C-alpha cells in the first residue's frame, strides 16, 4: 500500500494543478479532479441557457477531442452490456431519448432511461449549477438525434434510420461523405457526445473545463457514496470502493492495478468471502492515487512497449531520471569535462553541481506535512485487464541523489555519440543511458520487449548499487569486439559503452581503470589492447583519406580469442604501411616495442582476452589521437606567428 499512499500524498501536494491543462509532445493532459475521467468526444452539442438546441459540430481536430467528464464508480469501469451511464457526456445511445425512433438497437434495458434519471437527480440536487440544469432541460425533450439530423451532423437513410456505415450508395442523399464518418471508427451510434452551454449575454467557460462544474459533481456524488470502512492506505474510516480506475497509461488502457470483480471463480481462493476482506481502500484515496499516477505518467513517464518507467517526488515532481545518461544532467558542463586533466574528480564535481538544483527543489516546505522522498516505479500488464507493479522503491532524497552521483562517476567513460541543440556531435564523459546500453548489448534493432527488460534489470544497479548483470557486460563486450559486423558509428558507440560497463564491473571488484592511459599497467589483456590500438592508428595514418577498415579492426574479434596468433597476422599486414610511412613509422614502432617489452614472457600467449583489452585499446588510441591534435595545434600556432 506504500505506493498508493505516496501517490495520494502527491495528489494532495499538487491540488493547485487540478484541472490545469498541460502539454507534452503536443499531447494535452491534466491532473484529474476526483470522480472525473477523460474520453475522446466526436460531436459537440451546444444548448442555450433556456434548454433549447443552439448548434452542433463534428470535432475534426484530434487534439480537441480529449474531454474531461464526470464519472461514477460504475461508469468508470463499465464493460460489455452493463448499463452504466456517465453523469453528463456520453455515447449517443445513452444521451439520445429518440435513439429507438431512428433505428437504434437496444438489447435489454434502455440506456437513456437510466441516464436521464441520474442526470435529473444531479440537476435537481442542491449542488447543481445552471449549466447542468440547462443541459438536463434540453435532453429530457428527447429530440437530440432529430436536431443533429436536421443540422446535418448525423445521417439517415430513406427509411429515416441512422446509416450504420458509409457506402457509395448513399451518395444520392449525401453528395459528399459526411464528416461524422471520418471521426468514428464504427457506426454513427458509437459517437461520443459532449455538451456545452451558450449565452448571448456573457462568455461562459466550456462545461468540460469549468472548475465550478467539477466541484458541483464532486459535492453531489459525495452524498451518493456507500458505507464507511477502514481505509488500509490512510488508516481512516471513509466511504470505501471495490471499483478502481483503468485508463492508467492512455485513454484506451483497460488494465487495472486493483481489481476483484470475479465472485464466481477462484479469485479469493477460499480465504475471503468478499474482496474488501483482503484490502479495503476508500473511494477518495483510490481516485486521488490513480489520478496522480495518470498525471505523472503523462507528464514525465517513459513508456517502452507499454511498460512504464516513472520517477517522481512528492513535493518536487521533476527529478533526474536514473535511466538517462550523464549528458542529460548538464550538457554544457558535462561535455567539457573530458578535456580537463583529472576527469574523474572534475566529473564528480560537475555531477554534484547538476544535482544540487534538484536537492534545493526537494527541501521540505515548512507547511508541507509529507516527507520529500523519491519514488521509483515500473508498471506493466501481461493481459488487457490486469496491471502489475514490477518494481517500486521509496528512497530518501539525499540517498537517491548520492546514488546517482556514484553511478555517473563510477560508470563513466568518454562517449562521442550525443548531439547538442544545434545537431552537432559532442563528446561527454560520464555514464551511458540504460536504453543506449540495451542497444549496445543487443543491437539498434532489438525488440522493445528486450529493451524494457534490460532497463528494468539495470535500475537496481543505479538505485541500489547492485552489480551489473554479467550477461549484459558480456554481450556488450562481444559486440564491441566484432566491429566488422556493424557500421563504424555504431561500433564506436558500442565500444565506449562497453568500456564504461567493463570498467564499472572492475571497480566493483576494486580493479577499475581510468580513461587516461596507464603505462604502468602490465595486465596482459590491457597490454594486448594497447598494441592493437597502435597498429590501428599506424595503418589509419598510412591510409590517409581511404576509409576502409584497418587490419587491426578486421581481425579484432579473432584477436580477442587468440591474441598471440592473430598479432602475428596483424604485424605482417602492417609491413606495407610501415614502409609507406618510412621514417614516420618509427614513432609507432617504438611504442609497440615498449609495450611488448612490458609483457611477461609466459603471458604472451593465445589465451583469450578479458574486457580489459578494450580499455587498453580505447585509452591508447585516445592518447595517440590527443597527441596528434596537440601537435597540429602547435604547428598551426607557429604558422600563424610566422
Secondary structure, 3 states (H helix, E strand, C coil): CHHHHHHHHHHHHCHHHECCCEEECCEEECECCCCEEEEECCEEEEEECCCCEEEEEECCCHHHCEEEEECCHHHHCCCCCCCCCCCCCEEHHHHCCCCHHHCCCCCCCCHHHHHHHHHHHHHCCCCCCHHHHHHHHHHCCCCHHHHHHHCCCCCECCCCCECCCCCHHHHHCCCCCCCHHHHCCCCHHHCEEEEEEECCCCCCCCHHHCHHHHHHHHHHHHCCCCCEEECCCCCCEEEEECCCCCCCCCCCCCCECCCCCCCCCCCCCCCCCCHHHCCCEEHHHHHHHHHHHHHHHHHHCEEECCEEEEEEECCCCCCCCCCCCHHHCCHHHHHCHHHCCCHHHHHHHHHHHHHHHHHHHCCCCCCCCCCCEEEEEEEECCCCCECEEEEEEEEEHHHHHHHHHHHHHHCCEEEEEEECCCCCEEEEEECCCHHHHHHHHHCCCCCHHHHHHHHHHHHHHHHCCCCCCHHHHHHHHHHHCCHHHCCHHHHHHHHHHHHHHHHHHHHHCCCCCCCCCCCCCCCHHHHHHHHHHHHHHHHHHHHCCCCCCCHHHHCHHHHHHCHHHHHHHHHHHHHHHHHHHHHHHHHHHHHHHHHHHHCCHHHCCCCCCCCHHHHHHHHHHHHHHHHHHHHHHHHHHHHHHC
